[in-house]
């Protein structure tokens, strides 16, 4: 989904249209991208006052209330992201999962870097869905760290909701990413093959295939990857929304250079003997103490990203 920066009404109208489309297909869970309601990459350029004007309380803000009403009306669980106004003047990159019965869950991005006033969360988010699966949420950079995904799996998650804004980002790594010429996006109606070639290449799908299937496979969980597409401030997001099974196999995907919905049925029988679940049972936690010992190499995610 392509979001308009700061235009919550426009973005929510898109959200409503997607939910209606999904409900008509019998979908029980729909996952929108990171900060899909507020817009994403423009956040870094806002003043603290502008950020405050954009942010909302959870659950008392208007977007949470609207998501809960939408979930109730269509009988569908909805995950959507926005900038949250937290306590004490702090802000968070947050994700709301609104359920038809009025319950909700919130995840605050653990590795946030979007603005100096955006604070990282410090909790994992794992919960039961109405249809029997147990789900966890990790936002974008959260998924890059294998420890976060494994801890989510250890808490019983069978589905990982993975909302992102990624692809075609600036990076010092010479072997992946790199920006996409905006003219290719603007010319997509005339020459869709040019922008789709970029989306399927190393700047998009190629980057994702280096790590995304392993997160699903190594932890024996379904993974729902939702991403922005199109213009995101001065970068072009590559979309590539996909759903993976517990063996890391892609059930469905898109590289369409436009808003798009991918739908798949999740077969719970695949979970029982998934390789990753066998590996979890084979763990020897008594050997893993060094994982919690600081090495001195650790630094704030914001420093890492803005140095790049």
N, C-alpha and C positions, 0 to 999 in steps of 0.2 A: 504494500500500500504506500502510495506517495502522500505524504502529509504536507500541509501548508504551514509554514513557520508562524506559530502564535495564533493561528486562526482555529480556535477550538470548535466553533460552530460548524465550520466547513468540514473539519476532520471528523466531528461526531456524526454529521450527516452521511459521510462515507461509511463510518462504522455501522450505522443503522442499516444502510443499504446492504452491506456485506452480511450482517446478521440475518436480515430477511431472506437473502439468497441462500444462506447456509441452512436456515430453518426449513426452507422449502425442499432441501435435499435430505432432510432427516438428520442433520448434524446435531450432535449432542454437546460438543465442545468446540469453541472457535478461539483461535489465538492470534491476536493482533501484534504488530511490531512494537518495539521499545519506543516509548514517548510518542506513540501514534496520535494521541489526542492533542498534545501540545506542540508537536514538532520537536526536532532533536538538535541538530548540529549548530543551529543559530544560537542555541542557549549560551554557548561560550562567549558570545559577543554582547550579552545583555548586562546592563547595570544591575546591581542588587535590587534596586527599586523595580526595574522592569521584570526581573525574575520573580519578585514578590507579586507583581500584578498578574503574572502568568500562572503561578503555582496555586494549588488548591489543597484544602484539608482533606484527609481521608479518615473516616467515611462521611464527614459532614459536608463535603464540597459538592457542587452541582454535578460534576461528571460521575462521581461514585453513585449518587442517587439515580442518575439517568441510566447508568449501566445496570444497576439492580432492577430498575423498572423494565428495561429492555430484556434482561434475562428472564424475568417473571413473565413478561408478555409472550415471549417466544418459547419458553420452556427449554432454554439453552444456557449452558455455562459459558461466560464470556471473559476472556483475559485481555486487558488493555492497559497501556502505559501512559504516564504523565509525570509532570514535575509536582512533587508533593511539598506543601508548606508544613514543615514539622514544628516541633516545639523549640522555643528559645531562639527563633530567627533562623534556624537551620532549614535547609532544603534537601530533598532526596529525589533521586531518579527512581520512581516507584512503579510497581505493576500491581494492578487490582484484578483479582479473579472473582467475578460476581456470579452468584448461583441463583437458580430460579426460586429457591425457597427463602431468599432474602439474606442468606449467609454470604460472607465475603472473606477473602484472604488477601493480604498485602505483602509484597516482597520489596524490600529496599535494596537496590543494587549494591553489592558488597565491594565492588571495585569501580566506583564512580570516579569520573575525571572531567566531567563536562563543564564545570565552573568552580571557581575557588570557594563559592558559598554552598556548593552541593556536597553534602556529607555522605560518606559511605555507610551502608547498613552493616549490621554485625550479627545477623541471624539468618539461619537457613529457613526456608519456607516449604513445608511438606504437609499435605492434607489429603483428606478423602474426597473424591468426586461423587456426585449423586449416583453415578452409574456403576459404582463398585471399584473402580481403579483408584490407586493412590498416586498423587501427582506432586511434583516439586517444580519450583520456578527458579531459574537462574537467568539473569539479564546479560546478554552480550558478553562483555569481558569476563563476567563471572564464569562463563562456560569454558573460557580458555584455560583456566587453571583446573587441572585434572582432580586436585584435592576436593574442590567444591562439588564436582559431579559425583565423586565417590561417596562423600559424606551424605549427599542427598539420597543416593542409592541405599546407603546403610540405614537410613531412616525409613526405608520401605517404599521409596518412590518407584512406581512402575512406568510412569510417563513423565518425561521432562519437558516442561513448557520453556522454550528457548527463544524469547523475543529479542530481536537484534536490530541494529542499524550498522551494517557492515558491507564490505566489498568496496573495491576501488578507493581505498583510503591511502593517504600519504604515509609512506613508511621508509625507513632506512634499509629495509631488507631488499636487496636488489633482485631477489628471485620470486617475489610475489607482490601482489597489489599494484599500487600506482594508480593515478587518477585516470578517469575516462573523459575524453573530450566532450564537453557539453553539447557540441554541435551534433554529435552522433545521436544523443538523446532527443534533441529537438527535431532531428530529421528521421525519427523512427517510423513515422507513418509512410514515408516514401521509400526508405531503405532499412527495413527492420532487421535484415540479415547482418548489417554492420554492427549495430549495438548488441544484438543477441550473440554475435561472435565474441564480443567482449564479456558478456554475462556468463558465457559458457567456458571462457578461458581462465587464465591464472588470476585475473582480477576479481572473478566471481566464483563460479562453481569449482574451479581448480583449487583455489584457496580453501574452500570449505571441505573438499574431499581430502585434504591433508590431515584433518583432525575430527571433523564432525561425526563420521561413521564410527570412529573409535570410541567416542563418548557414549554412544548407544551400545555398541558391541561389548566394550570392556565392563560395562555396568549392567548389562542385561535389561535395558529399558527401552521403551518406545521414546522417540524424540521428535517433537514438533518444532521445526525451525521456521519462525516467521521473521520477515525482514522488510525493511523499507525498500522502496524502489524509486528510481528517478532522482530529481533534484533535491538535494539536502544541503542547503546553503551553498558552499563552494565545491561540493563533491557530488558524484552521481552514485547512488546506492544501486546494487546489482540484483536485488530481489532474490531469485533462486529459492523461493519458499519450497520446503520439502518435508515429508514425514518419513521417518526411518523406523524399522522394526528392531527388536532386541538383538538381532544378529548384525546390525549395522547396514542392512539392506534398505535401499530406497524404495518405498512403496509407491510414492507419487512425488512429482516435482514439476516446477515450471521454470523456464528461463525467459518468459514473455517480458518484453519491455513495456510493461503497463501494470496497472492494478490487476491482481489475479487471485483466485481462490483455488486451493488444492484440497481435495477431500479423500480420506481413506478410512476403511474400517480397521480397527485394532483388534486382533485376535488374541485374547488373553492366554490361550493355550500355548502360545509361543514363549511365554515368560518362564514356564516351569523349568525347562531344560536348557535355557539360553546359556551359551558359553560363559558370558560374563557373570551370571549368577553362580555357576559352578566355581569360577575363580574367586568370587567373594566368599564362598563357603570354604575355600582352601586357604584363606588368609591366615597369617600368623601374627596377630597384633602385638605380641610380646617383642617382636623385632622392630617395630615401627616407631619407637620413641624418638629417633633422630628427626622424624618428620616435623616434630613440634619444637625443635631447637633452632632458634635464630642463627643464621649463618653470617650475618653482617652484610649480606648482599641485598636484603630486603629494602624496598623504598616505596613511597606512596605511588599509587597508580597514576595520579595526576602528573607527577614528575616524569614518569616514564613516557606517558603519551605526549605531553607538550614538549619534551625534549626531542621527540621524533619529528 
